[in-house]
Amino acid sequence: MSPHSTYETLRHFADSWGLAAMVVVFLFLVAWPFRPGARGDNEAAANMIFEGEDNGE
């Protein structure tokens, strides 16, 4: 197998299945915060910046 054909094979894979895999990973990561059990983690992350404050003093 010549290097040129290896490149073409990998390029074809990246153009088709690689793109599909990246789309699936992207959709999974976008949906992750909206899962039913994430409410507590999301609220803790949203309020983390206020921990240790003394009412503006």
Distance bins in CASP14 RR format, pairs under 12 A and 6 or more apart:
PFRMAT RR
TARGET T0000
AUTHOR 0000-0000-0000
RMODE 2
METHOD distances of the structure
MODEL  1
1 7 0 0 0 0 0 1 0 0 0 0 0
1 8 0 0 0 0 0 1 0 0 0 0 0
1 9 0 0 0 0 1 0 0 0 0 0 0
1 10 0 0 0 0 0 1 0 0 0 0 0
2 8 0 0 0 0 1 0 0 0 0 0 0
2 9 0 0 0 0 0 1 0 0 0 0 0
3 9 0 0 0 0 0 1 0 0 0 0 0
3 10 0 0 0 0 0 1 0 0 0 0 0
4 10 0 0 0 0 0 1 0 0 0 0 0
4 11 0 0 0 0 0 1 0 0 0 0 0
5 11 0 0 0 0 0 1 0 0 0 0 0
5 12 0 0 0 0 0 1 0 0 0 0 0
6 12 0 0 0 0 0 1 0 0 0 0 0
6 13 0 0 0 0 0 1 0 0 0 0 0
7 13 0 0 0 0 0 1 0 0 0 0 0
7 14 0 0 0 0 0 1 0 0 0 0 0
8 14 0 0 0 0 0 1 0 0 0 0 0
8 15 0 0 0 0 0 1 0 0 0 0 0
9 15 0 0 0 0 0 1 0 0 0 0 0
9 16 0 0 0 0 0 1 0 0 0 0 0
9 17 0 0 0 0 0 1 0 0 0 0 0
10 16 0 0 0 0 0 1 0 0 0 0 0
10 17 0 0 0 0 0 1 0 0 0 0 0
10 18 0 0 0 0 0 1 0 0 0 0 0
11 17 0 0 0 0 0 1 0 0 0 0 0
11 18 0 0 0 0 0 1 0 0 0 0 0
11 19 0 0 0 0 0 1 0 0 0 0 0
12 18 0 0 0 0 0 1 0 0 0 0 0
12 19 0 0 0 0 0 1 0 0 0 0 0
13 19 0 0 0 0 1 0 0 0 0 0 0
13 20 0 0 0 0 0 1 0 0 0 0 0
13 21 0 0 0 0 1 0 0 0 0 0 0
14 20 0 0 0 0 0 1 0 0 0 0 0
14 21 0 0 0 0 1 0 0 0 0 0 0
14 22 0 0 0 0 1 0 0 0 0 0 0
15 21 0 0 0 0 0 1 0 0 0 0 0
15 22 0 0 0 0 0 1 0 0 0 0 0
16 22 0 0 0 0 0 1 0 0 0 0 0
16 23 0 0 0 0 0 1 0 0 0 0 0
17 23 0 0 0 0 0 1 0 0 0 0 0
17 24 0 0 0 0 0 1 0 0 0 0 0
18 24 0 0 0 0 1 0 0 0 0 0 0
18 25 0 0 0 0 1 0 0 0 0 0 0
18 26 0 0 0 0 0 1 0 0 0 0 0
19 25 0 0 0 0 0 1 0 0 0 0 0
19 26 0 0 0 0 0 1 0 0 0 0 0
20 26 0 0 0 0 0 1 0 0 0 0 0
20 27 0 0 0 0 0 1 0 0 0 0 0
21 27 0 0 0 0 0 1 0 0 0 0 0
21 28 0 0 0 0 0 1 0 0 0 0 0
22 28 0 0 0 0 0 1 0 0 0 0 0
22 29 0 0 0 0 0 1 0 0 0 0 0
23 29 0 0 0 0 0 1 0 0 0 0 0
23 30 0 0 0 0 0 1 0 0 0 0 0
24 30 0 0 0 0 0 1 0 0 0 0 0
24 31 0 0 0 0 0 1 0 0 0 0 0
25 31 0 0 0 0 0 1 0 0 0 0 0
25 32 0 0 0 0 0 1 0 0 0 0 0
26 32 0 0 0 0 0 1 0 0 0 0 0
27 34 0 0 0 0 0 1 0 0 0 0 0
28 34 0 0 0 0 0 1 0 0 0 0 0
28 35 0 0 0 0 0 1 0 0 0 0 0
29 35 0 0 0 0 0 1 0 0 0 0 0
31 38 0 0 0 0 0 1 0 0 0 0 0
32 38 1 0 0 1 0 0 0 0 0 0 0
32 41 0 0 0 0 0 1 0 0 0 0 0
32 42 0 0 0 0 0 1 0 0 0 0 0
33 39 0 0 0 0 1 0 0 0 0 0 0
33 40 0 0 0 0 0 1 0 0 0 0 0
33 41 0 0 0 0 1 0 0 0 0 0 0
33 42 1 0 0 1 0 0 0 0 0 0 0
33 43 0 0 0 0 0 1 0 0 0 0 0
33 45 0 0 0 0 1 0 0 0 0 0 0
33 46 0 0 0 0 0 1 0 0 0 0 0
34 41 0 0 0 0 0 1 0 0 0 0 0
34 42 0 0 0 0 1 0 0 0 0 0 0
35 41 0 0 0 0 1 0 0 0 0 0 0
35 42 0 0 0 0 1 0 0 0 0 0 0
36 42 0 0 0 0 0 1 0 0 0 0 0
37 43 0 0 0 0 0 1 0 0 0 0 0
38 44 0 0 0 0 0 1 0 0 0 0 0
38 45 0 0 0 0 1 0 0 0 0 0 0
38 46 0 0 0 0 0 1 0 0 0 0 0
39 45 0 0 0 0 0 1 0 0 0 0 0
39 46 0 0 0 0 0 1 0 0 0 0 0
40 46 0 0 0 0 1 0 0 0 0 0 0
40 47 0 0 0 0 0 1 0 0 0 0 0
40 48 0 0 0 0 0 1 0 0 0 0 0
41 47 0 0 0 0 0 1 0 0 0 0 0
41 48 0 0 0 0 0 1 0 0 0 0 0
42 48 0 0 0 0 0 1 0 0 0 0 0
43 50 0 0 0 0 0 1 0 0 0 0 0
44 50 0 0 0 0 0 1 0 0 0 0 0
44 51 0 0 0 0 1 0 0 0 0 0 0
45 51 0 0 0 0 0 1 0 0 0 0 0
47 53 0 0 0 0 0 1 0 0 0 0 0
50 56 0 0 0 0 0 1 0 0 0 0 0
END
